[in-house]
Amino acid sequence: MQNSKERLLRWQLIGIGAFNITDYFLTLDALEKGYTEANPLLLTIVNTLEFPLVKLILVPLLLFWLWLKRHQIGNSLPRYIWIPFFSYFLLMVYFRFLLIH
């Protein structure tokens, strides 16, 4: 993998990690305000010990694993990582508009 692609991938993974942590705290805030979790996979573990474990430990570990395996996965990884990156970005925009109104 080229240095420029590695730098891009590093920032993508850092961004996803930051969005994930922000999403965790914004979700807790939204739940306190009476909203419900929109992700059906996480809905079953909200308000359990597994929720912070998944959001704050498992996801960052998976991102770190992707970084370690970047050479084995190949040059297509930065291209595919845009999907969760932009998904989280759009979620942050949604939270921003949710908090404004």
CORHU-V710034 format. One record per pair of residues at least 12 apart in sequence whose ideal C-beta (glycine too) atoms are under 7 Angstrom apart, sorted by the first residue. I is the first residue (numbers start at 1). GAP is how many residues later the second one is. D is the distance in whole Angstrom. If there is no record, write none. Layout:
[[I;GAP;D] [I;GAP;D]]
//
This chain:
[[1;69;6] [1;70;6] [1;74;6] [5;70;6] [5;73;5] [6;64;7] [8;70;5] [9;61;6] [9;68;6] [9;69;5] [9;72;6] [12;66;6] [12;69;5] [12;73;5] [13;50;5] [13;53;6] [13;54;6] [13;68;7] [15;70;6] [16;47;6] [16;68;6] [16;69;6] [16;72;6] [17;43;5] [17;46;5] [19;69;3] [19;70;7] [19;73;6] [20;35;6] [20;39;5] [20;68;7] [21;35;7] [22;70;7] [23;65;7] [23;68;6] [24;28;7] [24;31;4] [24;32;6] [26;69;5] [31;15;7]]
//
